[in-house]
C-alpha cells in the first residue's frame, strides 16, 4: 500500500499539522504580556491542544503495536515500523517541550497571584468558578468522546482498506494465473498449427509421389501389353503357317 493511501500517514499528516499550529501558537504565547487575560486564555488553549495531540499520538502508537504483531499482513517491514516509532517519539518530545515551557512559565509567574485572588474571592465567585470547571470538564469529555469516535472510524477504515487490499491481491493472483494459462494455450496452438503445416506439406509430397508412380506404372503396363500381344501374334503365326 502506498503512503498516500496508508491510514497511518493520513493521521500522521494531520497530527503534524496540529503540532505545527501548536508551535506557532506557542511562539505567539511567548510574546503576550505576562499575567494578562490574553495569556491565560492562550495558556489554556495550548495545554488543551497538547493533551489532545498526546492522546492522538498514543492511539497511533497502539496501531503501530498492532501492526508489529504481523507486519506482513499490513504490507510493512521492521524498517518501516522503526521509522514510525521514531516519528511518534519525536512528536511526543515536541509536544512535551511545549507543554513544559507553558506550565513552567505559568506556574512560576502566576501561582502566587492566583492564590491570593482565590483567598480574596467571595464564596459566590468560587462557586461560579466551580460551575465553570464542571462545564469545562463536560466540554473536555465531549471532545474526548468525539476523538474516540474519530479514531474508531479510522480503525474501521483501516480494516476495510486491508480487506480491500487482500481482495485486490487475490484478484491479481487469479488474473496472473489466467494470463499464464492463456500464454500456455497460445503456445500449444502455435505448435499444433506448425505440426499441421508440416503434415500438410508431407501429405502433398506423398500425393505427388503417388501420382508420379501411378503415371509411370500406367506407361509400363501399356508397354507390357504391347509386348504380350506381339509375342502372342508370333506364336499364332507359327502355329498357323508351320504346322
C-alpha positions in Angstrom: 0.0 0.0 0.0 1.3 3.4 -0.9 2.0 6.1 1.7 -0.8 8.2 0.1 -3.3 5.5 0.9 -1.9 4.3 4.2 -4.1 5.4 7.1 -1.0 5.8 9.3 0.3 8.5 7.1 -3.1 10.2 6.8 -3.3 10.5 10.6 0.4 11.4 10.8 0.0 14.3 8.5 -3.0 15.6 10.5 -1.1 15.3 13.8 2.0 17.0 12.2 -0.2 19.9 11.1 -1.6 20.2 14.7 2.0 20.2 16.0 3.0 22.9 13.6 0.0 25.0 14.6 0.8 24.3 18.3 4.4 25.6 17.8 3.1 28.7 16.1 0.6 29.3 18.9 3.4 28.8 21.5 5.6 31.4 19.8 2.7 33.9 19.9 2.0 33.0 23.6 5.6 33.8 24.4 5.1 37.3 23.1 1.9 38.0 25.0 2.2 40.1 28.3 2.7 38.0 31.4 -0.3 37.8 33.7 -2.7 39.2 31.1 -6.1 37.7 30.3 -5.0 37.0 26.8 -2.0 35.0 28.1 -4.3 33.0 30.4 -6.7 32.2 27.5 -3.8 31.2 25.3 -2.3 29.0 28.1 -5.5 27.0 28.5 -5.8 26.6 24.7 -2.1 25.5 24.4 -2.4 22.9 27.2 -5.7 21.6 25.8 -4.1 21.2 22.4 -1.1 19.5 23.9 -3.3 16.9 25.7 -5.3 16.3 22.5 -2.1 15.7 20.4 -0.6 13.5 23.1 -3.8 11.4 23.1 -3.7 11.1 19.3 0.0 10.1 19.4 -0.9 7.4 22.0 -3.6 6.0 19.7 -1.2 6.0 16.8 1.4 4.1 18.8 -1.3 1.5 19.6 -1.8 0.9 15.9 1.9 0.5 15.4 1.9 -2.1 18.2 -0.9 -4.0 16.5 0.9 -3.9 13.1 4.2 -5.1 14.8 2.5 -8.4 15.7 2.2 -9.4 12.0 3.9 -6.8 9.7 3.5 -8.9 6.6 -0.3 -8.7 7.0 -0.2 -4.9 6.7 2.4 -4.9 3.9 5.2 -3.3 6.0 8.5 -4.4 7.4 10.7 -3.8 10.5 12.4 -0.8 8.9 9.0 0.9 8.4 7.9 0.1 11.9 11.0 1.6 13.4 10.5 4.7 11.2 7.0 5.1 12.5 8.2 4.6 16.2 10.8 7.3 15.7 8.3 9.7 14.4 5.9 9.2 17.3 8.7 9.7 19.8 9.8 12.9 18.0 6.2 14.2 18.1 5.8 13.3 21.8 9.1 15.2 22.6 8.0 18.3 20.6 4.6 18.4 22.4 6.3 17.7 25.8 8.7 20.5 25.3 6.0 23.0 24.6 3.9 21.7 27.5 6.9 22.1 29.8 7.6 25.6 28.6 4.0 26.7 29.1 3.5 25.1 32.5 6.9 26.1 33.8 6.5 29.8 32.9 2.9 29.9 34.1 3.5 28.2 37.4 6.4 30.5 38.3 4.7 33.7 37.4 1.0 33.2 38.3 0.8 30.8 41.2 1.2 33.4 43.9 -1.2 35.9 42.4 -3.8 33.3 41.6 -3.7 32.0 45.2 -4.1 35.5 46.7 -7.0 36.2 44.3 -8.7 33.0 45.3 -8.3 33.8 49.0 -9.9 37.2 48.5 -12.6 35.9 46.2 -16.2 35.7 47.7 -17.8 32.4 48.1 -20.2 33.1 45.3 -17.4 33.7 42.9 -15.7 30.4 44.0 -19.0 28.6 43.3 -19.1 30.2 39.8 -15.6 29.1 39.2 -16.5 25.5 40.3 -19.5 25.5 38.0 -17.3 26.7 35.2 -14.8 23.9 35.8 -17.7 21.4 35.5 -18.7 22.9 32.2 -15.1 22.8 31.0 -14.9 19.2 32.2 -18.1 18.4 30.2 -16.5 20.1 27.1 -13.4 18.0 27.6 -15.4 14.8 27.9 -17.3 15.7 24.7 -14.1 16.4 22.8 -12.6 13.2 24.1 -15.7 11.3 23.0 -15.6 12.9 19.6 -11.9 12.0 19.3 -12.7 8.4 20.3 -15.3 8.2 17.6 -12.8 9.6 15.0 -10.2 7.0 15.9 -12.8 4.3 15.8 -13.8 5.4 12.3 -10.1 5.5 11.3 -9.7 1.9 12.6 -12.7 0.7 10.7 -11.4 2.4 7.5 -8.1 0.8 8.1 -9.7 -2.7 8.4 -11.8 -2.1 5.3 -8.7 -0.9 3.4 -6.8 -4.1 4.5 -9.7 -6.3 3.3 -9.9 -4.4 0.0 -6.1 -4.8 -0.4 -6.4 -8.5 0.2 -9.2 -8.8 -2.3 -7.2 -6.9 -4.9 -4.2 -9.2 -4.3 -6.4 -12.3 -4.7 -7.9 -10.9 -7.9 -4.5 -10.0 -9.2 -3.2 -13.5 -8.4 -6.2 -15.0 -10.3 -5.5 -12.7 -13.2 -1.9 -13.7 -13.4 -2.9 -17.4 -13.4 -5.4 -16.8 -16.2 -2.7 -14.9 -18.1 -0.2 -17.7 -17.8 -2.8 -20.3 -18.8 -3.7 -18.2 -21.9 0.0 -18.0 -22.8 0.3 -21.8 -22.4 -2.7 -22.3 -24.6 -1.4 -19.9 -27.2 1.9 -21.8 -27.3 0.1 -25.1 -27.7 -2.0 -23.7 -30.6 1.1 -22.4 -32.3 2.8 -25.8 -32.0 -0.3 -27.5 -33.3 -0.5 -25.1 -36.3 3.2 -25.7 -37.0 2.6 -29.5 -36.9 -0.4 -29.2 -39.2 1.5 -27.2 -41.7 4.3 -29.8 -41.7 1.9 -32.6 -42.1 0.1 -30.9 -45.0 3.5 -30.4 -46.7 4.4 -34.1 -46.3 1.0 -35.2 -47.5 1.3 -33.0 -50.6 4.7 -34.5 -51.3 3.3 -38.1 -50.9 0.4 -37.3 -53.2 2.8 -36.0 -55.8 5.0 -39.2 -55.5 1.9 -41.4 -55.7 0.7 -39.6 -58.9 4.2 -39.9 -60.4 4.4 -43.7 -59.6 0.9 -44.3 -60.9 1.8 -42.4 -64.1 4.9 -44.5 -64.5 3.1 -47.7 -63.8 0.5 -46.9 -66.4 3.1 -46.4 -69.1 4.9 -49.6 -68.2 1.7 -51.6 -68.3 0.9 -50.4 -71.8 4.4 -51.5 -72.9 3.9 -54.9 -71.3 0.6 -55.3 -73.0 2.1 -54.5 -76.4 4.9 -56.9 -75.9 2.5 -59.6 -74.8 0.3 -59.1 -77.9 3.4 -59.2 -80.2 4.5 -62.5 -78.7 1.1 -63.9 -78.9 0.9 -62.9 -82.6 4.2 -64.6 -83.4 3.1 -67.8 -81.6 -0.2 -67.9 -83.5 1.6 -67.1 -86.8 3.9 -70.0 -86.3 1.2 -72.4 -85.3 -0.9 -71.5 -88.4 1.7 -71.5 -91.1 4.3 -74.0 -90.0 2.1 -76.8 -88.6 
